[in-house]
Amino acid sequence: MRYRSVLSPGAKADISSAVRWYQRTDPKLAFRFLLETPATLRRIERFPYQFPVIEVPRDIKDIFRRAPLKHFPYSIYFTLYRDVASVRGIIHQRRNHTVWMDRGNGSY
């Protein structure tokens, strides 16, 4: 089964934030980040179960997975519903991965 990815507003904001940071450092890095993020999303859409399940607090009932970007220190956090991969956050790997959980109920 092929999934389609849906980004939450928070995930879109994560991408924008990372791109702004890379643009200040090196515009070529920002461009590469913009290419690699959808490539990782395509990997999630095709083979979502290749990515490991992560531990989340007990009050969160969904099962979340983490997909690292290949050449950047970011990971995509997502959950699967029927044929949708719902992306909740795209977080730098040095940050606490639960930062996207503090965004409220995760409505899209």
C-alpha positions, 0 to 999 in steps of 0.5 A: 500500500502506498501512503500519502503524506500530510504535513501539520502546520507545525511541520510546515513551520519546522521546514520554514524555520530550518530553511531560514537558518540554512539560508543565513548560513549557506543558501546552497544548503537551504536548497539541498534541505528543500530537496532532501525533505520531500525525498524523505517524505517519498520514502515514508510514503513508499515504505513507512514501516522501515522507520522505527517506532519511538517511545512517547508519553503514555497519555499519547495513544498514537504510534509514532515513527521517526524518519531521519533525513540522510544528509541533515541532522533532522528527523521527521516524526509521523504516524499512520492512519489508513492510507495517510502518513501524518507528519507532526514535526521535522525536528533537529536531532539535537533537540528533544524529540518531544518538542512537537508534542507540545503543540497542542492536539496536532489538528491539521 
